[in-house]
Amino acid sequence: METYKEILAKNNQEHLLTYIENANEEQRKKLINQIENIDFEKLNKLYKISTEQKLISENKIEHINYTDKYKLSKNEYERLANIGKSIIENNQYAVVTMAGGQGTRLGHKGPKGTFLLNVCPKPMYLFEILATNLIKENEKYNVVLNWYIMTSTENDKQTEEFFKEHNYFNYPKENIKFFKQGNLPLIREDGKLIVDENYNIKYAADGNGCIYKAMREDGILQDMKSKGIKWIFIGSVDNALLNMVDPVLLGLTVNDGNKIGSKSIVKNSPHEKVGVFCKKNNVPTVIEYSELPEDMAEKTDDKGELLFGESHIMCNLYSIDALELISTKTLPYHSAHKKASYLMENGEIFEAKEPNAYKYEAFIFDGFNYFDEISILRGKREVDFAPIKNATGNDSPETAIKLYNNFHNCN
């Protein structure tokens, strides 16, 4: 008892004593166990991030080179595609899907991958769209690609049950592996930990950048190595046009002698709310739209193209060596201001209507910083990117359905 009291007093979290007193015996044991297992030193450092503002000076970032897929000559296109094709046909290629999120913003209860998209000729779940596409690629290259799916503590059980219910969407079960990303406690604006209605410390997934560490700790990298996999594509579940097997991107990255590659699309305007590729301190990275000064966002080259116009659309490629390297590094965390409902000390539920808490996330693109170069292949929005982020408006099911149906000539 004195152990957790000492921990709480030292870290300015004494308010949790009230919850411990009010909880039943089972809840009390679980809550105390959670408290004793929190890395408060790390959490206190993260809380400081929440009040800091990062300013990027113009001289630290510069334009990054890219290759336009649709401006390659026929011979060059085929040459790069053949390099990639050879690797895929030798079953040295695997895909990873990031699917740790919930469909809350879409008004959907459950993992985002279980969202049903009303496309033609028949409605399909997001997981089903990906499985269907992978099956086509397997037939095309006469292989069975290994498919790794990252879930979260929140949706792991539901995701695995969903796949079982739907017979893995006819994808070979033995070639699918699930693994979980980590999580971190949410913190109120005053620095206090949050407790949910079941007297648990409230956690949130710790960002897509923690995929590297999760792949190492859950044995995914070792599994890949044992299967002779040399190249890995990582994409997110909420892109209805996600092209997970692009031999040109693979061929370009290999041909360039790089260990990482990525697909981009051009921003539709200087102020589109997307992260953009650049070089920062001479290494490749992505700058979030909120961190890019307005004058830099609007800068153009002598052809009138945006200098910082290559959008990061979560279509990333890595050699197995690159993933192993990044998995040993500690990526920086970024603070996000979120709405979080919680159990108040008087036993009532506080329903948040405005952002009132901080969650901490590592970003996948911070892993790019460990390499001197990255191969960027510019694709097209109507071919590569139909994101589902919002319930209505831009990047919603409605816009994704239209893009998907147009791409498949099905309206």
DRENLUMZA-316122 format. One record per residue (C-alpha): residue number from 1; chain; x, y negated, z. Coordinates in steps of 0.2 Angstrom, whole numbers, m for minus. Each point is the difference from the previous one (the first is absolute). Last residue first. Layout:
<pts>
+-----+----+-------+-------+-------+
:   i : ch :    c1 :    c2 :    c3 :
+-----+----+-------+-------+-------+
: NUM :  A :     X :     Y :     Z :
...
+-----+----+-------+-------+-------+
</pts>
This chain:
<pts>
+-----+----+-------+-------+-------+
:   i : ch :    c1 :    c2 :    c3 :
+-----+----+-------+-------+-------+
: 411 :  A :  m104 :   m16 :  m305 :
: 410 :  A :    14 :    13 :    m3 :
: 409 :  A :    15 :    m5 :   m10 :
: 408 :  A :    11 :     7 :    13 :
: 407 :  A :     9 :   m16 :     3 :
: 406 :  A :   m16 :   m10 :    m1 :
: 405 :  A :    m9 :    12 :    12 :
: 404 :  A :    15 :    m2 :    13 :
: 403 :  A :     1 :   m19 :    m2 :
: 402 :  A :   m19 :    m2 :     2 :
: 401 :  A :     0 :    12 :    15 :
: 400 :  A :    14 :   m10 :     8 :
: 399 :  A :    m9 :   m17 :    m2 :
: 398 :  A :   m16 :     7 :     8 :
: 397 :  A :    10 :    10 :    14 :
: 396 :  A :     8 :   m16 :     5 :
: 395 :  A :    17 :    m8 :    m5 :
: 394 :  A :    m9 :   m17 :    m2 :
: 393 :  A :   m18 :    m3 :     5 :
: 392 :  A :    m8 :    13 :    12 :
: 391 :  A :     4 :    13 :    13 :
: 390 :  A :    19 :    m5 :    m1 :
: 389 :  A :    16 :    10 :    m2 :
: 388 :  A :    m3 :    12 :   m15 :
: 387 :  A :    14 :    m2 :   m12 :
: 386 :  A :    m1 :     3 :   m19 :
: 385 :  A :    18 :    m2 :    m6 :
: 384 :  A :     9 :    10 :   m13 :
: 383 :  A :    m8 :    m1 :   m17 :
: 382 :  A :   m11 :   m16 :     1 :
: 381 :  A :    13 :    m8 :    11 :
: 380 :  A :    14 :     4 :   m13 :
: 379 :  A :    18 :     7 :     3 :
: 378 :  A :    16 :    m9 :     4 :
: 377 :  A :    14 :    13 :     4 :
: 376 :  A :    11 :    m5 :    14 :
: 375 :  A :    16 :     9 :     3 :
: 374 :  A :     8 :    m5 :    17 :
: 373 :  A :    17 :    m6 :     4 :
: 372 :  A :    12 :    m3 :    15 :
: 371 :  A :    m8 :    12 :    11 :
: 370 :  A :    m4 :     0 :    19 :
: 369 :  A :   m13 :   m15 :    m2 :
: 368 :  A :   m12 :    11 :    m9 :
: 367 :  A :    m6 :     8 :    16 :
: 366 :  A :    m8 :   m17 :     4 :
: 365 :  A :   m12 :     5 :   m14 :
: 364 :  A :    m9 :    12 :    11 :
: 363 :  A :    m5 :   m13 :    13 :
: 362 :  A :     1 :     3 :    19 :
: 361 :  A :   m15 :    m5 :     9 :
: 360 :  A :    m5 :    m7 :    17 :
: 359 :  A :   m17 :    m4 :     5 :
: 358 :  A :    m5 :   m16 :     9 :
: 357 :  A :   m16 :    m5 :     8 :
: 356 :  A :   m15 :   m12 :     0 :
: 355 :  A :    m5 :    m2 :   m18 :
: 354 :  A :   m18 :    m7 :     0 :
: 353 :  A :   m16 :     9 :     3 :
: 352 :  A :     6 :    12 :    13 :
: 351 :  A :   m12 :    10 :    10 :
: 350 :  A :     4 :     0 :    18 :
: 349 :  A :    m7 :    16 :     8 :
: 348 :  A :    m5 :    m1 :    18 :
: 347 :  A :     8 :     9 :    15 :
: 346 :  A :     5 :   m15 :    10 :
: 345 :  A :    19 :     2 :    m6 :
: 344 :  A :    m6 :    m2 :   m18 :
: 343 :  A :     0 :    15 :   m12 :
: 342 :  A :     6 :    m5 :   m17 :
: 341 :  A :    m5 :    m7 :   m17 :
: 340 :  A :    15 :    m4 :   m11 :
: 339 :  A :     1 :   m13 :   m14 :
: 338 :  A :    17 :    m1 :    m8 :
: 337 :  A :    15 :   m12 :    m1 :
: 336 :  A :    15 :     9 :    m8 :
: 335 :  A :    18 :     1 :     6 :
: 334 :  A :    14 :     7 :   m10 :
: 333 :  A :    12 :    13 :     6 :
: 332 :  A :    18 :     2 :    m7 :
: 331 :  A :     5 :    17 :    m6 :
: 330 :  A :    11 :    11 :    11 :
: 329 :  A :    11 :    11 :   m12 :
: 328 :  A :     2 :    19 :     0 :
: 327 :  A :   m15 :     2 :   m11 :
: 326 :  A :     7 :   m12 :   m13 :
: 325 :  A :    15 :    11 :    m3 :
: 324 :  A :   m10 :    16 :    m2 :
: 323 :  A :   m12 :    m9 :   m12 :
: 322 :  A :    14 :    m6 :   m11 :
: 321 :  A :     8 :    17 :    m1 :
: 320 :  A :   m17 :     7 :    m5 :
: 319 :  A :     0 :   m12 :   m15 :
: 318 :  A :   m14 :   m13 :     2 :
: 317 :  A :   m15 :    m6 :   m10 :
: 316 :  A :   m12 :   m13 :     5 :
: 315 :  A :   m18 :    m5 :    m6 :
: 314 :  A :    m6 :   m10 :    14 :
: 313 :  A :    m6 :   m15 :   m12 :
: 312 :  A :    14 :   m12 :     3 :
: 311 :  A :    m4 :   m15 :   m11 :
: 310 :  A :    14 :    m6 :   m12 :
: 309 :  A :    m4 :   m19 :    m2 :
: 308 :  A :    14 :    m8 :     9 :
: 307 :  A :     9 :    m9 :   m14 :
: 306 :  A :   m17 :    m3 :    m8 :
: 305 :  A :     0 :     1 :   m19 :
: 304 :  A :     1 :   m16 :   m10 :
: 303 :  A :    14 :     7 :   m12 :
: 302 :  A :    13 :   m12 :     8 :
: 301 :  A :    m4 :     7 :    17 :
: 300 :  A :   m14 :    m5 :    11 :
: 299 :  A :    m2 :    m6 :    18 :
: 298 :  A :   m18 :    m1 :     8 :
: 297 :  A :     3 :    12 :    14 :
: 296 :  A :    16 :    m9 :     4 :
: 295 :  A :    m9 :   m16 :     2 :
: 294 :  A :   m13 :     8 :    11 :
: 293 :  A :    13 :     7 :    12 :
: 292 :  A :    m1 :    20 :     1 :
: 291 :  A :    m3 :     7 :    17 :
: 290 :  A :   m19 :     1 :    m1 :
: 289 :  A :     1 :     9 :   m17 :
: 288 :  A :    11 :    13 :     8 :
: 287 :  A :    18 :     1 :    m6 :
: 286 :  A :     6 :    17 :    m7 :
: 285 :  A :    18 :     5 :     0 :
: 284 :  A :    15 :     4 :   m10 :
: 283 :  A :    17 :    m5 :     7 :
: 282 :  A :    11 :   m15 :    m4 :
: 281 :  A :    m5 :   m10 :    16 :
: 280 :  A :   m18 :     2 :    m6 :
: 279 :  A :    m3 :     6 :   m18 :
: 278 :  A :   m18 :    m1 :    m6 :
: 277 :  A :   m15 :    11 :    m1 :
: 276 :  A :   m17 :    m8 :     4 :
: 275 :  A :   m13 :     3 :    14 :
: 274 :  A :   m18 :    m3 :    m6 :
: 273 :  A :   m13 :   m14 :     4 :
: 272 :  A :    m1 :    m8 :   m17 :
: 271 :  A :     8 :   m17 :     1 :
: 270 :  A :    10 :    m1 :   m16 :
: 269 :  A :   m14 :     8 :   m10 :
: 268 :  A :    m4 :    17 :    m7 :
: 267 :  A :    16 :     6 :     8 :
: 266 :  A :     9 :    12 :   m13 :
: 265 :  A :     0 :    18 :     4 :
: 264 :  A :    13 :    11 :     9 :
: 263 :  A :     6 :    18 :     0 :
: 262 :  A :    14 :     4 :    12 :
: 261 :  A :    17 :     8 :     0 :
: 260 :  A :    13 :     7 :    12 :
: 259 :  A :    17 :     9 :    m1 :
: 258 :  A :     6 :    m9 :   m15 :
: 257 :  A :    12 :     6 :   m14 :
: 256 :  A :   m10 :   m11 :   m12 :
: 255 :  A :    m4 :    16 :   m10 :
: 254 :  A :    m7 :     9 :    15 :
: 253 :  A :   m11 :   m15 :     4 :
: 252 :  A :    m6 :    m2 :   m18 :
: 251 :  A :    m3 :    19 :    m2 :
: 250 :  A :   m11 :     0 :    16 :
: 249 :  A :   m10 :   m16 :    m5 :
: 248 :  A :    m2 :     8 :   m18 :
: 247 :  A :    m5 :    17 :     7 :
: 246 :  A :   m15 :    m8 :     9 :
: 245 :  A :    m7 :    13 :    12 :
: 244 :  A :   m10 :    m8 :    14 :
: 243 :  A :   m10 :   m12 :   m11 :
: 242 :  A :   m12 :    m8 :    12 :
: 241 :  A :   m16 :    m6 :    m9 :
: 240 :  A :   m12 :     1 :    15 :
: 239 :  A :    13 :    m8 :    11 :
: 238 :  A :    m6 :     3 :    18 :
: 237 :  A :    10 :    15 :     4 :
: 236 :  A :    17 :    m8 :     0 :
: 235 :  A :    16 :     5 :    m9 :
: 234 :  A :    16 :     8 :     3 :
: 233 :  A :    10 :     9 :   m15 :
: 232 :  A :    14 :    12 :     5 :
: 231 :  A :    15 :     5 :   m10 :
: 230 :  A :    12 :    15 :     4 :
: 229 :  A :   m11 :    14 :     5 :
: 228 :  A :    10 :    16 :     2 :
: 227 :  A :   m14 :     9 :    11 :
: 226 :  A :    11 :     1 :    15 :
: 225 :  A :     4 :   m19 :    m2 :
: 224 :  A :   m18 :    m4 :    m1 :
: 223 :  A :    m4 :    10 :    16 :
: 222 :  A :    15 :    m9 :     9 :
: 221 :  A :    m7 :   m17 :    m5 :
: 220 :  A :   m18 :     5 :     6 :
: 219 :  A :     7 :     7 :    17 :
: 218 :  A :   m12 :   m11 :    11 :
: 217 :  A :    14 :   m11 :     7 :
: 216 :  A :     8 :    m3 :   m17 :
: 215 :  A :   m16 :    m4 :    m9 :
: 214 :  A :    m7 :   m10 :    15 :
: 213 :  A :    16 :   m11 :     0 :
: 212 :  A :    m2 :    m4 :   m18 :
: 211 :  A :   m19 :    m3 :     1 :
: 210 :  A :     3 :   m13 :    13 :
: 209 :  A :     0 :   m13 :   m13 :
: 208 :  A :   m19 :     3 :    m3 :
: 207 :  A :    m4 :    m9 :    16 :
: 206 :  A :     0 :     5 :    19 :
: 205 :  A :   m18 :     7 :     0 :
: 204 :  A :   m10 :    m8 :    14 :
: 203 :  A :    m1 :     5 :    19 :
: 202 :  A :   m13 :    m5 :    13 :
: 201 :  A :     6 :     6 :    18 :
: 200 :  A :   m14 :    13 :     4 :
: 199 :  A :   m14 :    m3 :    13 :
: 198 :  A :   m13 :     7 :   m11 :
: 197 :  A :    m7 :   m17 :    m5 :
: 196 :  A :    17 :    m6 :    m6 :
: 195 :  A :    14 :    m8 :    10 :
: 194 :  A :    10 :   m14 :    m6 :
: 193 :  A :    18 :    m5 :     5 :
: 192 :  A :     3 :   m18 :     6 :
: 191 :  A :    11 :   m12 :    m9 :
: 190 :  A :   m12 :   m15 :     1 :
: 189 :  A :    m5 :     2 :   m18 :
: 188 :  A :    m5 :    18 :     3 :
: 187 :  A :    12 :    14 :    m4 :
: 186 :  A :    m3 :    16 :   m10 :
: 185 :  A :    10 :    15 :     4 :
: 184 :  A :    11 :     8 :   m13 :
: 183 :  A :    m3 :    15 :   m12 :
: 182 :  A :     9 :    13 :   m10 :
: 181 :  A :    m3 :     7 :   m17 :
: 180 :  A :    m7 :    18 :    m1 :
: 179 :  A :     4 :    14 :   m12 :
: 178 :  A :   m11 :    11 :   m12 :
: 177 :  A :     7 :    12 :   m12 :
: 176 :  A :    m7 :     6 :   m17 :
: 175 :  A :     8 :    12 :   m11 :
: 174 :  A :    m7 :    16 :     9 :
: 173 :  A :   m17 :    m7 :    m2 :
: 172 :  A :     1 :     1 :   m19 :
: 171 :  A :   m11 :   m15 :    m6 :
: 170 :  A :   m18 :     5 :    m4 :
: 169 :  A :    m7 :   m15 :     9 :
: 168 :  A :     8 :     6 :    16 :
: 167 :  A :   m14 :    12 :     2 :
: 166 :  A :   m12 :   m15 :     3 :
: 165 :  A :    m3 :     5 :    19 :
: 164 :  A :    18 :     4 :     2 :
: 163 :  A :     6 :   m17 :    m7 :
: 162 :  A :   m13 :    m9 :    12 :
: 161 :  A :     6 :    10 :    15 :
: 160 :  A :    18 :    m5 :    m3 :
: 159 :  A :    m5 :   m18 :    m2 :
: 158 :  A :   m12 :     0 :    16 :
: 157 :  A :    14 :     7 :    10 :
: 156 :  A :    13 :   m13 :    m5 :
: 155 :  A :   m11 :   m15 :     1 :
: 154 :  A :     5 :   m10 :    15 :
: 153 :  A :    17 :     8 :     3 :
: 152 :  A :     4 :    m5 :   m18 :
: 151 :  A :     1 :     9 :   m16 :
: 150 :  A :    14 :     2 :   m13 :
: 149 :  A :    m3 :    12 :   m14 :
: 148 :  A :    13 :    10 :    m8 :
: 147 :  A :    m3 :     7 :   m18 :
: 146 :  A :    12 :    13 :    m7 :
: 145 :  A :    m2 :     0 :   m19 :
: 144 :  A :    m6 :    16 :    m8 :
: 143 :  A :     9 :     2 :   m17 :
: 142 :  A :    m4 :     2 :   m18 :
: 141 :  A :     4 :   m18 :    m5 :
: 140 :  A :   m18 :    m5 :    m7 :
: 139 :  A :    m9 :    12 :    11 :
: 138 :  A :     8 :    m6 :    16 :
: 137 :  A :    m3 :   m18 :    m6 :
: 136 :  A :   m19 :     4 :    m2 :
: 135 :  A :    m1 :     8 :    17 :
: 134 :  A :     9 :   m16 :     7 :
: 133 :  A :   m14 :   m11 :    m7 :
: 132 :  A :   m14 :    11 :     7 :
: 131 :  A :     8 :     0 :    17 :
: 130 :  A :     2 :   m19 :     0 :
: 129 :  A :   m18 :    m3 :    m5 :
: 128 :  A :    m6 :    13 :    13 :
: 127 :  A :     9 :    m9 :    14 :
: 126 :  A :    m9 :   m16 :    m6 :
: 125 :  A :   m16 :     9 :     1 :
: 124 :  A :    m9 :     2 :   m17 :
: 123 :  A :   m16 :    m5 :    m8 :
: 122 :  A :    m4 :     8 :   m17 :
: 121 :  A :     3 :    m5 :   m18 :
: 120 :  A :     3 :   m13 :     6 :
: 119 :  A :     5 :    m9 :    15 :
: 118 :  A :   m10 :    m3 :    16 :
: 117 :  A :    15 :     1 :    12 :
: 116 :  A :    m3 :    11 :    16 :
: 115 :  A :    12 :    m5 :    14 :
: 114 :  A :     8 :    15 :     8 :
: 113 :  A :    17 :    m7 :    m4 :
: 112 :  A :    m4 :   m15 :    12 :
: 111 :  A :    m1 :    12 :    15 :
: 110 :  A :   m17 :    m1 :     8 :
: 109 :  A :   m15 :   m11 :     2 :
: 108 :  A :    m1 :   m11 :   m15 :
: 107 :  A :    m6 :   m19 :     1 :
: 106 :  A :    14 :    m3 :   m13 :
: 105 :  A :    10 :   m10 :    13 :
: 104 :  A :    m1 :    15 :    12 :
: 103 :  A :     6 :    13 :   m13 :
: 102 :  A :    14 :     7 :    12 :
: 101 :  A :    18 :     0 :    m4 :
: 100 :  A :    13 :    14 :     1 :
:  99 :  A :     0 :     5 :   m18 :
:  98 :  A :    17 :    m3 :    m7 :
:  97 :  A :     2 :    12 :   m14 :
:  96 :  A :    16 :     9 :    m4 :
:  95 :  A :     5 :     7 :   m17 :
:  94 :  A :    13 :    13 :    m4 :
:  93 :  A :    13 :     2 :   m14 :
:  92 :  A :    14 :    13 :    m3 :
:  91 :  A :   m13 :    12 :    m8 :
:  90 :  A :    12 :     3 :   m14 :
:  89 :  A :   m14 :    m7 :   m12 :
:  88 :  A :     0 :   m16 :    11 :
:  87 :  A :    19 :    m3 :    m2 :
:  86 :  A :     0 :     4 :   m19 :
:  85 :  A :   m15 :   m12 :    m2 :
:  84 :  A :     9 :   m14 :     8 :
:  83 :  A :    14 :     0 :   m12 :
:  82 :  A :   m12 :     3 :   m14 :
:  81 :  A :   m10 :   m15 :     4 :
:  80 :  A :    16 :   m11 :     0 :
:  79 :  A :     5 :     6 :   m17 :
:  78 :  A :   m18 :    m1 :    m6 :
:  77 :  A :    m2 :   m18 :     5 :
:  76 :  A :    17 :    m5 :    m7 :
:  75 :  A :    m4 :     7 :   m17 :
:  74 :  A :   m18 :    m8 :     0 :
:  73 :  A :     8 :   m17 :     4 :
:  72 :  A :    m4 :    m6 :    18 :
:  71 :  A :   m12 :   m15 :     1 :
:  70 :  A :   m14 :    10 :     8 :
:  69 :  A :    10 :     7 :    15 :
:  68 :  A :     7 :   m18 :     4 :
:  67 :  A :    16 :     3 :     9 :
:  66 :  A :     4 :   m11 :    15 :
:  65 :  A :    13 :   m12 :     7 :
:  64 :  A :    m1 :    m9 :    17 :
:  63 :  A :    m2 :   m18 :     3 :
:  62 :  A :     9 :    m8 :    15 :
:  61 :  A :    m2 :    m2 :    18 :
:  60 :  A :    12 :    m7 :    13 :
:  59 :  A :     1 :   m17 :    m8 :
:  58 :  A :   m18 :    m4 :     2 :
:  57 :  A :    m1 :     1 :    19 :
:  56 :  A :   m12 :    13 :     7 :
:  55 :  A :    m8 :    m6 :    16 :
:  54 :  A :    m6 :    13 :    12 :
:  53 :  A :   m12 :    m6 :    14 :
:  52 :  A :     2 :     8 :    17 :
:  51 :  A :   m15 :     2 :    12 :
:  50 :  A :    m4 :    18 :    m4 :
:  49 :  A :    19 :     5 :    m1 :
:  48 :  A :     1 :    m3 :    18 :
:  47 :  A :   m13 :    14 :     3 :
:  46 :  A :    12 :    12 :   m10 :
:  45 :  A :    14 :    m3 :    13 :
:  44 :  A :   m12 :     4 :    14 :
:  43 :  A :    m6 :    16 :    m9 :
:  42 :  A :    17 :     6 :    m2 :
:  41 :  A :     5 :    m2 :    18 :
:  40 :  A :   m17 :     7 :     5 :
:  39 :  A :     3 :    17 :    m8 :
:  38 :  A :   m17 :     7 :     5 :
:  37 :  A :     1 :    18 :     7 :
:  36 :  A :    m4 :    m4 :    18 :
:  35 :  A :   m15 :   m11 :    m5 :
:  34 :  A :    m7 :    14 :   m11 :
:  33 :  A :     2 :    13 :    15 :
:  32 :  A :    m9 :   m12 :    12 :
:  31 :  A :   m14 :    m2 :   m13 :
:  30 :  A :    m2 :    19 :    m2 :
:  29 :  A :     0 :     3 :    19 :
:  28 :  A :   m13 :   m13 :     3 :
:  27 :  A :   m11 :     6 :   m14 :
:  26 :  A :    m1 :    17 :     8 :
:  25 :  A :    m3 :    m7 :    17 :
:  24 :  A :   m13 :   m12 :    m5 :
:  23 :  A :     5 :   m18 :    m4 :
:  22 :  A :    m4 :   m15 :    10 :
:  21 :  A :    16 :     0 :    11 :
:  20 :  A :    11 :     3 :   m16 :
:  19 :  A :    m9 :   m14 :    m9 :
:  18 :  A :     3 :   m12 :    14 :
:  17 :  A :    18 :     4 :     1 :
:  16 :  A :     2 :    m4 :   m19 :
:  15 :  A :    m1 :   m18 :     5 :
:  14 :  A :    17 :     2 :     7 :
:  13 :  A :     8 :    m1 :   m17 :
:  12 :  A :    14 :   m13 :     3 :
:  11 :  A :    14 :    11 :    m5 :
:  10 :  A :     8 :     3 :    16 :
:   9 :  A :   m16 :     1 :    10 :
:   8 :  A :    m7 :    13 :   m12 :
:   7 :  A :    16 :    11 :     1 :
:   6 :  A :     0 :    m1 :    19 :
:   5 :  A :   m18 :     5 :     1 :
:   4 :  A :     3 :    14 :   m12 :
:   3 :  A :    14 :     7 :    11 :
:   2 :  A :    m8 :    m3 :    16 :
:   1 :  A :   m14 :    12 :    m4 :
+-----+----+-------+-------+-------+
</pts>
